[in-house]
Each structure stands twice: as C-alpha cells, then as structure tokens.
Amino acid sequence: MVSLIVNACSLAPQQLAPLRVGITSWAGFDIVLYAQEAGLFKQRGLDVQLIRFENQQDSTMGMAISYQIITEKHGGTLRCFSTPEKGTDLEICIPVKH
C-alpha cells in the first residue's frame, strides 16, 4: 500500500490535492499508519489523509467507488486475484496519458 501511494504520486509532478486512502482496522494496514507517523509521505512531498472504515460495508462501498473512478474517469483497470490461504493481490493500472 505504501509503495503504491508513493509511486503513483511520483508520476505527477504538479501540485496534487490531498490523497485520501481508506483503511480498515486490519493489522496489515499498520505499516501505512507507521509510514504516516514517521513522515514518509511528507518526505516525498505527498499530502496523504488516512480514512478509517469502521465496518465492512464502508470499505466495500469504497472499493466500488474506486473501481468506478479508475475505469470511467481514468480509463484504467482494477483487477483482483485471490488465492485461498495465500492472500489477495489487487492490480491497478492507470494510463499515464488519457
């Protein structure tokens, strides 16, 4: 997640609006909280706002909105690959020029 945020934003040198990232209480998101506290985003010139989803319904709605923005607004793709007992990979592809 941290790598995705930093690398995606480094492609756009112009001034960006704050990047809002939704997270749940899942322990795997602790690294993003640590990165924010350590100032990693600020060091890279990023203004990141972490939004905590308190329930599954909120995060599901967030994914639906993300899909719509990525595919309709940016002409990109969002694919999910899930393997039982191994985890889930999320692939987001956004063209550099649209």
Secondary structure as GFF3:
##gff-version 3
##sequence-region A 1 98
A	DSSP	alpha_helix	2	10	.	.	.	ID=ss1
A	DSSP	beta_strand	19	23	.	.	.	ID=ss2
A	DSSP	three_ten_helix	27	29	.	.	.	ID=ss3
A	DSSP	alpha_helix	30	37	.	.	.	ID=ss4
A	DSSP	alpha_helix	40	43	.	.	.	ID=ss5
A	DSSP	beta_strand	48	52	.	.	.	ID=ss6
A	DSSP	alpha_helix	56	68	.	.	.	ID=ss7
A	DSSP	pi_helix	69	73	.	.	.	ID=ss8
A	DSSP	beta_strand	77	83	.	.	.	ID=ss9
A	DSSP	beta_strand	87	93	.	.	.	ID=ss10
###
